[in-house]
C-alpha cells in the first residue's frame, strides 16, 4: 500500500476541505453531499481498483459511498460487468466515512474528521449492522495483557489500572454520551473512574488511547459498526488493541467477539484529515493562499505514522 499512501491522504483532504464550507451551517445533508462527492472524485482519479466494503450511506440516507461501489481507474467494464484492466493493478477494499461527525461539522463542534481505511481485497469485514459494542486501549496495556470485552467493565478497569500502575480513580475512560450508556457511566462513577463524555466521533476516542498526551486509557461503549472497521485499522497501525461485538442501540449484545484481525485481516492503512478542531487533528483553516489541512496517515506493516500539515494554495 506504500505506492498509494499520499493519494489516500489526498482523498481525506479533499473531503475535509469540501465539508469545511458547511461548518456551522446546520445543513447535514449538503455537508455530507459535498464531502462524499469530493471523496468519490478523488478516489476515481487514483490508479487502483477499489471496492467500498463498508460505509454509512444507506443508514444516514446520504449520497454514498455505498457498499460494493467500485472506485479507481483500475476498473474497466465489459457488458456492464467490472473487470481489471491489467493484472498489475492493485486491488483494495475500503471502509470510508467522508464525515465522521456530521453533527459537530454543521454545529461547529469538535472532533469532526474525514476518514478512510484500506486493506487488501477480501480482507475487510462487511456488515449491514448499524451498531457495535467497542473496547479500545493503547499499546502500553496491549503489550502486557489482553482485556476482554465480554468481561464485566469493572474487571477490565481494574486490570488496566494494575498494568498502568495507577489507582483506578486515575483511569480515564472515553465513552459516548448516550442514554444507552447510563448503566456503565453509573458503574464507573461508583468506582471513581475519570470519564470523558463525547457527543460523537468515537474513532478519535479510540485512537486517543494510543497517545499518552491524551490522558485517555480506554474507549468503551456502543457506536457505529462502520467506524469499528476503520478503528481496527488505526489500532493495528498504532499497536493498540480493539474488540467489538454486534449490538442493537439498546445494548443487546451478540456473543461473537471481533478482534482487529477479524475486522481487517492482514496489512492495512488508515488516513484522516480534520474538519473541525479536535484532540487528534486541527480542522481546516484558511490563509491568503487557500485552505490548510492537518492529516495523519498510518501503515500497519511498518507501524509508520505520518502527520501532515498542508497548504493547498488557491
Beta strands, then each sheet from edge to edge (+ up, - down):
strand 1: 49-54
strand 2: 70-71
strand 3: 75-78
strand 4: 81-84
strand 5: 91-100
strand 6: 113-120
strand 7: 131-137
strand 8: 172-176
strand 9: 194-198
strand 10: 218-224
strand 11: 241-247
strand 12: 258-259
strand 13: 268-274
strand 14: 285-287
strand 15: 290-299
strand 16: 305-311
sheet 1: 2+ 1- 5- 6+ 13- 15+ 14-
sheet 2: 2+ 1- 5- 6+ 13- 15+ 16-
sheet 3: 3+ 4-
sheet 4: 9+ 8+ 10+ 7- 11+ 12-
end
